[in-house]
Amino acid sequence: MPGEVRAQPRSSLLSEESGLDHIARLLKAPTVKPGGRVILEIGFDQADGVRTLCDAAPNLRYERTLKDAAGLDRVAVIAAC
């Protein structure tokens, strides 16, 4: 791996089997008021998984996915209800 990747803490690179463990923990208890937004950087293949997590949370609604310069899914915008 490149040096800049090796310098990162292991916990910042891995998130259990699904790759969504950290995001799931954040979405279980978001500290955002109703009407606010949660903006998360996601992996290019994680949008569906994050949407599923939001569907299971009564106080969150998946709003949209923003793409990066390469056209890959990169940011999830989630509304607090």
Salt bridges, closest charged atoms under 4 A:
ASP21 OD2 - ARG25 NE 3.38
ASP48 OD1 - ARG51 NH1 3.21
GLU63 OE2 - ARG37 NE 2.90
GLU63 OE2 - ARG61 NH2 3.57
GLU63 OE1 - ARG64 NH1 3.15
ASP68 OD2 - ARG74 NE 3.24
ASP73 OD1 - LYS67 NZ 2.66
